Amino acid sequence: MVLRRGRRVPLEATGGLKTVAVRVPDHPVALALLSVLGDGAAAPSANRFSCLAR
């Protein structure tokens, strides 16, 4: 899902954009890692990014 960035989401996690993409994995290793973290994880997208998208 692509959502508007809330105040709790740092600008660094969105590349300065006003939206953030939220994904929930369906892989046991990824789910176990998120369980250990106890919270979410932020990672860059594998998609190409353009400053024109702002």
C-alpha positions, 0 to 999 in steps of 0.5 A: 500500500502507498500511504501518506507519510505520517509524522512518525515516519522519518523523511529519510525513510521516504527519500523526502517524498510525502508518501511511503510504501508499506509491505507485509512479507509472506516469507517465514524468514522475513516474518521471523526477522520482523518479529525479532525487531519488534517493529517495522524495518525501512529499506530502499526500494529496488525501483529506480527513483527520480527527483522528478517524482517529487 
